[in-house]
Amino acid sequence: MSLKLIKKTTLIAKELISYYIPAVSFDASGDDALSIMEEHKLNHIPLVKNNNYQGILSENTVLEFDDPSLTIAENKPNLMRPFVNVYSHIFDIIKILAEFRLTCIPVLDDNEEYLGLITIQDMAFQFAKITNAVEPGGVLILGINIRDYSLSQAAQIVESDNAKILSSYLSATTDNTELDLILKINKSDLSIIIKSFERFNYKIKASFHESAFEDDLRDKFNQFMRYLNM
């Protein structure tokens, strides 16, 4: 019997680079930069000189050029210089994208040479995979006092109804006394699970699922439409 090795992704920057999107140089015009951004649906593009990352150029910056037909060097823009290392984890990448409100982020090696970029579209796709967003199921948002938070108890409640938590996230409220616990659960109908949480005095802040009532209503509607078509 032969063993089949499966390569696992570790979700670091070097695995997420989009090599097909070019960076721009100081010799490019502002119009050239805008054309690349428009083609790839980005609002930012890395500026590179001799493979050395200089900073990130935004669409708004180019639109403020005195003359976008002139080179970027001639327009002398002020540049931010956010980037991630080739070994940065996906959560660090998301943090930088959010902090600087970027549509892409440059990736540099250990010598700070430019390798390529990661787009926000790529990150959305990868985030959907790691959060099991593409898997069937429902989402439940629970309000929990910080002192009472217990993921293990929440998991026990879900599993007692023959379901599994596919992913979970915490979000602090503005007063920092309560947490929002967001659960992705592998069942499309969460009605029974919601009742179980209510029995344990959990606050149900929101739910996104198909209930048995909705299924029954849909069945009755379909039967009615079949009757009309007789």
Phi, psi and omega in degrees: 000132180263146178265137180255120180273135179249123179282125180260138176278139179258001176057050173251166191304319186296339179273352188245002186292136171263104184278345186279349180265119183283150168276174177242156178252171178295339181281345179286153177275165175299322178297322177298316180297317179297322180297318179294317179299316181295318181299321185256011176056049179237156173252003181218156176210138179290146176251123188232141176230117182052043179068011176257127182290126182258330182157180181247133183259129181260157177300318180298322178297315181295320181294340178268359177301145174298323180212096182297345178283343176279168181292160177297322179300319181291331180277345174050063181283152169275130188240140165279160180228051176284148176196169173234153176281157183302336181258009178295140180280160183304325180291325175292323179295314179300319180300314181293317178302316181289318183299319183259002180053054185260155173260353172203162180223129178291149178244127180243152176276187184294339177265010181061032171269145185287131179251325184163195182225162175242128181269159178293332177294319177299319182293322179298318179296313181294322181294323177298324180290313186285339178265003182060028180297332182277350180281147178294149180151190181234167181238135181232133178245118183251139172264123186228135171296137184306320182291338184261003186294129175208105179294326181296322178293318178299319179296320179298319180296316180295314183290335178293341177256026176058042177230171180229146172277120179277325176200157180216146180218149178247141176222125181281144175279171185296329182270000176059024176254344184228151176245145167263119177259115183257120183244129168260121187241145188278033174230137180284331178253112183258012185305312182293319180295321177299316178298323179295317178295322179296326178296332178266016175065030172280144175273120178270107183275328178192155175215145180228102185195173175256116181276163177299327178297317179296321178297317180295319179296319179295320179297317180295321178297317179296321178296319179296318180294324177294323179296317180295331182273000181294000000 
